[in-house]
Amino acid sequence: MKMVIAIVQDKDSQRLSNALVKQKFRATKLASTGGFLRAGNTTFMIGVEDHLIDNVLEVIKANCKTRDQVVNPVTPLGETTDSYIPFPVEVQVGGAAVFVVPVEKFINF
């Protein structure tokens, strides 16, 4: 058994949730926040048997898209702002950061 942890942008969250339900995968959703852009994310925790890992990854890949977004960088903490001039920067957001970790034991009380 494996635990798939997928961190996705909020814009993709509902679409992924619906697709997982449609494919009969159960997931726990947690609200999370990214450290760089400080934007809303959703973290999905999906327990799955080893032979279904590729299926789950395909569902995630099909429903989480990357996109370009222009952002204003956050002022660095602890530094003077006299020399800091924030210029808008184009960054790639979205997609999914996915971790697949082994589950040593699963207990359902």
Secondary structure, DSSP 8 states (H G I E B T S, - for coil): -EEEEEEEEHHHHHHHHHHHHHTT---EEEEEE-SSS--EEEEEEEEE-GGGHHHHHHHHHHH--EEEEEE-----TTS-SSS-----EEEEEESEEEEEEE-S-----
